[in-house]
């Protein structure tokens, strides 16, 4: 495959996707979801995933892959069904391409519009999770963008099977299959990163090492889904039963997820809430690593090292640290967090408000599990990743994060020289926007 020629064809296919009417775009997505739910498709995809899992198990035994990555690699019927449901949710969302964002009269007969538009061709480099391929494809089609994907070698068979389903749906709608390109050779990543004149944006989701490599080797703007060092802080006013329930969900429901909690901070006055959390987490076989103050209260907790405060375990391991007050909790999160998701458990509304205002993370919650940081749970249909950056998009990135906008001006022959203190004057009045 000549990558550059393929990317040129993908840009042409992107124009086809961008030009689809809303009902056509919805039909494309509905058909994709239906294809993913067909019994034969499910069998084929799960068989491909089983092949990947078998190879991954060998690599784990050899020490080349970690258990968290293998957990993310796994597919089952439930996960496939949930992924297909996310595509249906996308299909039934309002049309966002071509939406008027600003409608302004500059002068009589001179009307300005700011209109949402696709970015064009997106490059996506990701590790492990094959269901991410489906989410990314659905979001790209909903936003009118073509995509070129490079998944990890550990998910090669799964990605290939899922891409085949997507290509079948594209063909059924008369769209060039190069609207979705799957790269399989690792050497093609360096070539992709060099195509700054063809690829509008790169999305990188995976390890810190991967993010650093992508950012260090391209001039293409990068939207990164990196570390998930998430915190839960127990304020002195925390309700013990609520705290325990939130911690079990945040740590145990899916330990390998980037939105799983990795560090529990507890106020010196939140001892009862800490006790409830330690009991519940111990019942769920979570390995607890604590500071000296934590271990004084719970001697069975293992000692934590300084490295634990910067660790993304991706497993049933949690670090615990006592902080003297809310200010100290904020300082710890600022120093050790990854700007992903952080939660306060508190009945004190003033403390919660301060936490929400002061924590500089993409997602900041009050009395809720960090696991809610997710595109599907946010009602976005799916996500291309959870951006810990600040520019362009932040947090779970759905359709709106894959759109830009254009300015459209409708006139009657006006020229800028018509306007002066002695000539015509601008009106600059916003007009109603039809939704």
C-alpha positions in Angstrom: 0.0 0.0 0.0 1.3 3.4 -0.9 0.3 5.2 2.2 0.4 8.7 0.8 -1.9 7.8 -2.1 -4.2 6.0 0.3 -4.4 9.1 2.5 -5.2 11.3 -0.5 -8.1 8.9 -1.3 -9.2 9.0 2.3 -9.3 12.9 2.2 -11.6 12.5 -0.9 -13.8 10.0 1.0 -13.9 12.5 3.9 -15.6 15.0 1.6 -18.3 12.4 0.8 -18.9 11.8 4.5 -19.1 15.5 5.1 -21.7 16.0 2.4 -24.1 13.3 3.8 -27.4 14.7 4.8 -28.5 14.0 8.4 -30.8 11.1 7.7 -28.1 9.5 5.5 -25.5 9.8 8.2 -28.0 8.3 10.8 -28.7 5.4 8.4 -25.0 4.7 8.0 -24.6 4.5 11.8 -27.7 2.4 12.3 -26.5 -0.1 9.8 -23.1 -0.2 11.4 -24.7 -1.0 14.8 -27.0 -3.7 13.2 -24.0 -5.3 11.4 -22.1 -5.5 14.7 -25.0 -7.2 16.3 -25.4 -9.9 13.7 -24.8 -13.4 15.2 -22.2 -14.3 12.5 -20.4 -11.0 13.0 -20.3 -11.6 16.8 -18.9 -15.1 16.3 -16.2 -13.9 13.9 -15.1 -10.9 16.0 -15.0 -13.0 19.2 -13.0 -15.7 17.5 -10.5 -13.1 16.3 -10.3 -11.7 19.8 -9.7 -15.1 21.2 -6.7 -15.4 18.9 -5.4 -12.1 20.1 -5.9 -13.1 23.8 -4.1 -16.4 23.3 -1.1 -14.6 21.9 -1.3 -11.9 24.6 -1.3 -14.6 27.3 2.0 -16.0 25.9 3.5 -12.5 25.9 2.3 -12.0 29.5 4.0 -15.2 30.6 7.2 -13.9 28.9 6.9 -10.6 30.7 6.2 -8.5 27.6 2.6 -7.5 28.4 0.9 -6.5 31.6 -2.4 -7.8 33.0 -4.0 -4.4 32.7 -3.4 -4.3 28.9 -4.8 -7.8 28.5 -7.9 -6.8 30.4 -8.5 -3.9 28.0 -7.9 -6.3 25.1 -10.7 -8.7 26.0 -14.0 -8.6 24.1 -17.2 -10.5 25.0 -20.8 -10.4 23.8 -21.8 -7.9 26.4 -19.1 -5.5 25.5 -19.9 -5.8 21.8 -23.5 -5.2 22.5 -22.8 -2.1 24.6 -20.5 -0.8 21.9 -23.2 -1.3 19.3 -25.7 0.5 21.5 -23.3 3.5 21.7 -23.4 3.6 17.8 -27.2 3.6 17.9 -27.1 6.5 20.4 -24.8 8.4 18.1 -27.2 7.7 15.1 -30.1 9.2 17.0 -28.3 12.3 18.3 -29.1 15.6 16.6 -27.2 16.3 13.4 -24.1 18.4 14.4 -22.4 18.9 11.0 -23.5 22.2 9.4 -25.1 23.5 12.5 -25.3 27.3 12.8 -23.4 28.4 15.9 -23.5 32.2 15.2 -26.0 34.1 13.1 -25.3 37.8 12.9 -26.3 40.7 10.8 -23.4 42.9 10.0 -25.5 45.3 7.9 -28.7 45.2 5.9 -28.2 42.5 3.4 -24.9 41.3 4.9 -25.4 38.2 7.0 -22.7 36.3 8.8 -22.9 32.7 10.0 -20.5 30.5 11.9 -21.2 26.9 11.0 -19.8 23.6 12.4 -17.7 21.6 9.9 -15.7 18.3 9.9 -11.9 18.5 10.4 -11.3 16.2 7.4 -8.9 13.3 7.8 -8.0 12.1 11.4 -5.2 9.8 12.4 -5.7 7.7 15.4 -2.9 5.7 17.2 -4.2 3.5 20.0 -3.3 0.5 22.1 -5.1 -2.6 23.2 -8.9 -1.9 23.3 -10.4 -3.1 20.0 -13.9 -1.7 21.0 -12.2 1.7 20.7 -12.0 1.1 17.0 -15.8 0.9 16.7 -16.3 4.0 18.9 -13.8 6.0 16.9 -15.3 4.9 13.6 -18.8 5.9 14.8 -17.7 9.3 16.0 -15.8 9.9 12.8 -18.8 9.1 10.6 -21.1 11.2 12.8 -18.8 14.1 12.5 -18.2 13.7 8.8 -14.5 12.8 9.1 -12.4 10.0 7.5 -10.0 8.1 9.7 -6.7 6.3 9.4 -6.1 3.9 12.4 -3.1 2.2 13.9 -4.0 -0.2 16.7 -1.6 -2.1 18.8 -0.2 -5.4 17.5 -1.8 -7.2 20.5 -5.3 -6.5 19.0 -4.4 -7.1 15.3 -6.9 -9.9 14.6 -9.7 -8.1 16.5 -9.1 -4.8 14.7 -9.0 -6.5 11.3 -12.3 -8.3 11.9 -14.1 -5.1 13.1 -12.6 -3.0 10.3 -14.0 -5.6 7.8 -17.5 -5.0 9.3 -17.1 -1.2 8.9 -15.9 -1.6 5.3 -18.9 -3.8 4.5 -21.3 -1.1 5.8 -19.4 1.7 3.9 -19.6 -0.3 0.7 -23.4 -0.8 1.2 -23.8 3.0 1.3 -21.6 3.6 -1.8 -18.7 5.2 0.2 -15.1 4.4 -0.6 -13.8 2.0 2.1 -10.7 4.3 2.3 -12.9 6.5 4.5 -11.5 4.1 7.2 -8.0 2.9 6.7 -6.4 0.4 9.1 -2.6 0.3 9.2 -1.1 -2.9 10.5 2.6 -2.5 9.9 4.3 -0.7 12.8 6.7 1.0 10.4 3.8 2.9 8.9 3.3 4.9 12.1 6.4 7.0 11.4 5.2 7.6 7.8 1.7 8.6 9.1 3.2 11.1 11.6 5.0 12.8 8.7 1.8 13.5 6.7 1.1 17.0 8.2 -0.3 18.2 4.9 -2.9 15.5 4.7 -3.9 14.6 8.2 -5.7 17.4 10.2 -5.4 15.9 13.7 -3.8 13.0 15.5 -5.5 11.2 18.4 -3.1 9.3 20.6 -4.5 7.0 23.3 -2.3 4.7 25.3 0.7 4.7 27.5 2.8 7.7 28.4 5.6 6.3 26.2 3.3 6.2 23.2 2.0 9.7 23.8 5.6 11.0 24.1 6.6 9.2 20.9 3.7 10.6 18.8 4.1 14.2 20.1 7.9 14.1 19.6 7.7 12.9 16.0 5.0 14.9 14.2 4.0 18.4 13.3 0.3 17.4 13.2 -1.7 18.7 16.2 -2.1 15.9 18.8 -5.1 15.2 21.0 -3.8 12.9 23.7 -5.5 10.4 26.0 -2.7 9.6 28.5 -2.4 8.8 32.2 -5.4 8.3 34.4 -4.1 8.9 37.9 -7.5 9.6 39.5 -8.2 10.6 43.1 -11.0 10.3 45.6 -10.8 12.7 48.5 -12.8 11.9 51.7 -13.7 15.2 53.4 -14.3 15.3 57.1 -18.0 15.5 56.3 -18.0 12.4 54.1 -20.8 9.9 54.7 -19.1 6.5 55.5 -21.6 4.3 53.6 -21.6 6.6 50.5 -17.8 6.7 50.6 -17.4 3.0 50.7 -19.9 2.5 47.8 -18.2 5.1 45.6 -14.7 3.6 46.3 -15.7 0.1 45.5 -17.2 1.2 42.2 -14.3 3.5 41.3 -11.7 0.9 42.0 -13.3 -2.5 41.5 -15.8 -2.2 38.7 -13.0 -2.1 36.1 -9.6 -1.7 37.6 -7.8 -1.5 34.2 -9.9 1.5 33.0 -8.2 4.9 32.9 -11.0 6.4 35.0 -10.5 3.9 37.9 -9.3 5.6 41.1 -5.7 5.0 42.0 -5.2 7.1 45.2 -7.6 7.7 48.1 -6.9 10.9 50.1 -8.6 11.1 53.5 -9.1 14.1 55.8 -7.8 13.7 59.4 -11.5 14.1 60.4 -12.8 11.4 58.0 -11.6 8.4 60.0 -15.1 6.7 60.0 -15.4 7.1 56.2 -11.9 5.7 55.8 -12.7 2.7 58.0 -15.8 1.9 55.9 -13.7 2.2 52.7 -10.9 -0.1 53.9 -13.4 -2.7 55.1 -15.3 -2.7 51.8 -12.1 -2.6 49.6 -10.5 -5.5 51.6 -13.7 -7.6 51.0 -13.1 -7.0 47.3 -9.5 -8.2 47.6 -7.9 -4.8 46.8 -4.3 -4.5 47.8 -4.0 -1.3 50.0 -0.8 0.7 50.3 -0.9 3.5 52.9 1.1 6.3 54.4 2.2 6.0 58.1 -0.9 7.8 59.4 -3.1 5.4 57.5 -1.2 2.4 58.8 -1.5 3.6 62.4 -5.2 3.3 62.0 -5.1 0.2 59.8 -1.9 -1.8 60.5 -2.7 -4.5 57.9 -2.3 -1.9 55.1 1.0 -2.3 53.3 3.5 0.6 53.4 3.3 3.0 50.5 6.4 4.5 48.8 6.7 7.9 47.2 6.3 6.2 43.8 2.8 5.1 44.7 1.5 8.6 44.6 2.4 8.8 40.9 1.3 5.3 39.9 -1.5 4.2 37.5 -1.9 0.7 38.7 -4.6 -0.5 36.3 -5.2 -3.3 38.9 -6.8 -4.0 42.3 -4.2 -1.8 44.1 -5.0 1.5 45.8 -2.7 3.9 47.6 -4.1 5.8 50.7 -2.8 9.0 52.2 -4.0 11.1 55.1 -4.0 14.9 54.4 -4.6 17.5 57.1 -7.3 19.4 55.3 -8.9 20.2 51.9 -6.0 22.6 50.9 -3.5 19.7 51.4 -5.7 17.4 49.3 -5.7 20.1 46.5 -1.9 20.4 46.7 -1.5 16.6 46.4 -3.8 16.3 43.4 -2.0 19.3 41.7 1.4 17.6 42.3 0.6 14.0 41.5 -2.6 14.0 39.4 -2.8 13.6 35.7 -5.7 16.1 35.1 -8.0 13.2 34.3 -10.8 12.7 36.9 -10.9 13.6 40.6 -13.8 13.3 43.1 -14.6 14.7 46.5 -16.9 12.8 48.9 -18.5 15.4 51.2 -21.8 16.5 52.7 -20.3 20.0 53.2 -21.5 22.0 50.2 -18.9 24.7 50.7 -16.0 22.3 50.7 -17.4 20.6 47.6 -17.7 23.9 45.8 -14.1 24.8 46.6 -12.9 21.4 45.4 -14.8 21.7 42.1 -13.5 25.2 41.5 -9.9 24.5 42.4 -9.0 21.1 40.9 -7.6 21.6 37.4 -8.7 18.3 35.9 -10.8 17.5 32.8 -13.5 15.9 35.0 -14.2 16.9 38.7 -17.0 15.2 40.6 -18.8 15.6 43.9 -20.2 12.4 45.6 -19.9 10.3 42.4 -17.5 7.6 41.2 -14.6 8.5 38.9 -16.0 5.8 36.6 -18.6 8.2 35.3 -15.9 9.9 33.3 -16.9 8.2 30.0 -18.4 9.3 26.7 -21.2 6.8 26.8 -22.2 7.7 30.3 -22.0 11.4 29.5 -24.5 10.8 26.7 -22.0 11.4 24.0 -22.6 8.1 22.4 -19.0 7.1 22.5 -15.6 8.8 22.8 -12.3 8.8 20.9 -10.6 9.2 24.3 -10.5 11.3 27.4 -8.3 14.3 26.7 -6.2 15.5 29.6 -5.1 18.5 27.4 -6.7 21.9 27.6 -6.8 23.1 24.0 -9.5 22.1 21.5 -11.2 19.5 23.6 -11.1 18.2 27.2 -12.4 15.2 29.0 -14.4 12.6 27.1 -14.2 13.6 23.5 -17.3 13.0 21.5 -18.6 14.4 18.1 -18.2 18.0 19.0 -14.5 17.5 19.7 -14.0 16.3 16.1 -15.6 19.4 14.6 -14.3 22.8 13.7 -16.2 25.6 12.1 -16.3 27.9 9.1 -17.5 31.5 8.7 -20.1 32.0 5.9 -20.9 35.5 4.7 -23.9 36.3 2.5 -23.9 39.8 0.9 -25.3 41.9 -1.9 -22.1 43.3 -3.4 -20.8 45.1 -0.3 -17.2 46.1 0.0 -15.1 47.1 3.1 -14.5 50.6 1.6 -18.3 51.2 1.9 -17.9 51.5 5.7 -16.4 54.6 7.3 -17.4 57.3 9.8 -18.8 59.2 6.8 -20.2 56.2 5.0 -22.1 53.1 5.9 -22.1 51.8 9.6 -22.1 48.2 10.8 -25.1 47.0 12.7 -23.5 43.9 14.4 -26.7 42.4 15.9 -27.1 38.7 16.6 -30.1 37.0 15.0 -32.1 34.0 16.3 -30.6 30.6 15.6 -32.9 27.8 14.3 -32.1 24.5 16.0 
